[in-house]
Amino acid sequence: MGDVVNFKCPCCAAPLSFSGETGEMTCKYCDSSFTMEQVKAAEAAEAAAGEASLEMTWSSTEQALIQDENGKVAGYICPSCGAQMVADEHTAATECPYCGNPAVIPQSFEGMYRPDLMVPFAVDKEKAKAKLTDFTKGKKLLPKSFTANNRIEDITGVYVPFWLYSCHADGYVAYEGVRSKTWEDQQFVYTKKDHYRLTRQGEMDFAQIPVDASSQMDDATMDSLEPYDLSKAVDYDAAYFSGYLANRYDVEEKDAQPRANDRVLNTFRSKMREQVVDYEEVSQKGESIRLTGARAEYAMLPVWMMTTKYKGDSYTFAINGQTGKMTGSLPVDQGLYYKYLVLGTLIPMLLAQLVLFFVGDGGVSVSSEVIALVISLVIGFGYVSRLKAAMSTVAIKQNAAGYVQQNSVRAGRPEDVFLFTKTERRQKPQNTSGSQATRT
């Protein structure tokens, strides 16, 4: 059906929205709520008899959707207040900024755009907003004005399109491994190294690796929201979109698949590397990995998006709408950065001076001071590096270990073939203290 749909409360005619907290369609004006079963029953009654106990507003495509000269969707007319909204052919759910009326455009998900499954929101808006406050706590490099004078400019619930990839991986990875033995005599230290060619084989199954299918979403940000509990996914129903934004995919399956394949290959390599034990040095020399039985499911997953500005720059934060996991990057106050660098260096330096004073011979040498300063600087830079790393939790996922199906990992027979032996000889440092003492 190509209409714009509004779900109206039968008690007060106000817009209904899906509540992630209760899992029901709720009215924020009169606090009425309706189960999804009631909504589906109303939809069936509407289709069969043209009327329903749960009031819905259906506006015909010709009146509600606005198309450009090429026939593409350019916007829609709000069925509630008549305002014209900007939209495109990817828009499936939106909200009127004038009257706040949620609108769902089911035709955006017809045919090949119909999702195989979706995960409903379970985290409400207030909890999502509170996540930003929790996220900033304990961040020592965060500018004070960011939290004192800043405000969240936009927090929006969005159903983001994802491809969920599944496949079977099998093959082998080849390594060169070294086992070593060391001994010494009065003049030299000897190290014997036995080199081996190692082959590790295996197979495993991967299920529902998520890759975002929207070009508008940052891949690293979406990766950082994992994992979703897909066991709680439901069949697609447009009613879940009410009160949220939703866009259909604009990244084709074939274009998104390489990202999933890379994660599978990296995980396969890691699993094979875990089988290499009792070797001091290991380096990969080759591999042959096959990916078969690949299939993709189209899913809509819930994300809260927050945008805030600070000193002219925009900072975007995302929250997993099912689990509440948050990711984002915070601004770094350079003044605070150097303050903690100095403190992180000065404190170890003072402690080093105390140690030298009480443990040393009472004198101060240039070499001991240089060593103390270098160690203190290393500690200081390590300290501020950890503080800075805590300012961002956004990172591209490099593996798919969490999507390996249970009991699917099967290891083949390991092959360890001896190649050659090489013995290295290193002369011991000359001990001159004894000879100097003799001459004295």
JOPE-V107341 format. One record per pair of residues at least 12 apart in sequence whose C-alpha atoms are under 6 Angstrom apart, sorted by the first residue. I is the first residue (numbers start at 1). J is the second residue. If there is no record, write none. Layout:
BEGIN
((I/J) (I/J))
END
This chain:
BEGIN
((1/107) (2/61) (2/107) (3/59) (3/60) (3/61) (4/58) (4/59) (4/104) (4/105) (5/57) (5/58) (5/103) (5/104) (6/56) (6/57) (6/103) (7/56) (8/55) (8/56) (10/54) (10/55) (15/101) (17/242) (17/243) (18/240) (18/242) (20/121) (20/122) (20/123) (20/124) (21/122) (21/123) (21/124) (42/54) (64/76) (64/77) (73/88) (73/89) (74/87) (74/88) (75/87) (90/247) (90/248) (91/247) (92/104) (92/105) (92/108) (92/246) (92/247) (93/105) (93/245) (93/246) (94/245) (102/242) (102/243) (115/298) (115/299) (116/298) (116/299) (117/234) (117/235) (117/236) (117/299) (118/233) (118/234) (118/236) (118/299) (118/300) (118/301) (119/233) (119/301) (121/302) (121/321) (121/322) (122/321) (122/322) (123/321) (123/322) (141/332) (141/333) (141/336) (142/332) (142/333) (143/333) (152/308) (153/307) (153/308) (154/306) (154/307) (155/305) (155/306) (156/304) (156/305) (157/244) (157/303) (157/304) (158/244) (158/245) (158/246) (158/302) (158/303) (159/246) (159/300) (159/301) (159/302) (160/300) (160/301) (161/213) (161/248) (161/249) (161/299) (161/300) (162/211) (162/212) (162/213) (162/299) (163/210) (163/211) (163/297) (163/298) (164/208) (164/209) (164/210) (164/296) (164/297) (165/208) (165/209) (165/295) (165/296) (166/206) (166/207) (166/208) (166/294) (166/295) (167/206) (167/292) (167/293) (167/294) (168/204) (168/205) (168/291) (168/292) (168/293) (169/203) (169/204) (169/290) (169/291) (170/202) (170/203) (170/289) (170/290) (171/201) (171/202) (171/288) (171/289) (172/200) (172/201) (172/287) (172/288) (173/199) (173/200) (173/286) (173/287) (174/198) (174/199) (174/284) (174/285) (174/286) (174/287) (175/197) (175/198) (175/283) (175/284) (175/285) (176/196) (176/197) (176/198) (176/282) (176/283) (177/195) (177/196) (177/279) (177/281) (177/282) (178/194) (178/195) (178/279) (178/280) (178/281) (179/193) (179/194) (179/279) (179/280) (180/192) (180/193) (187/427) (187/428) (188/426) (188/427) (188/428) (189/425) (189/426) (190/424) (190/425) (191/423) (191/424) (192/422) (192/423) (193/421) (193/422) (193/423) (194/421) (195/419) (195/420) (196/417) (196/418) (196/419) (197/416) (197/417) (198/415) (198/416) (199/414) (199/415) (200/272) (200/414) (201/411) (201/412) (202/410) (202/411) (202/412) (203/409) (203/410) (204/408) (204/409) (205/404) (205/405) (205/408) (206/403) (206/404) (206/405) (207/403) (213/249) (213/251) (214/249) (214/250) (214/251) (220/394) (220/395) (220/396) (221/394) (223/396) (223/397) (224/394) (224/395) (225/320) (263/398) (263/399) (263/400) (264/400) (266/399) (267/399) (267/400) (267/401) (302/321) (303/319) (303/320) (303/321) (304/318) (304/319) (304/321) (305/317) (305/318) (327/393) (327/394) (328/392) (328/393) (328/394) (329/391) (329/392) (330/391) (341/380) (341/384) (344/380) (345/376) (345/377) (345/380) (348/376) (349/376))
END
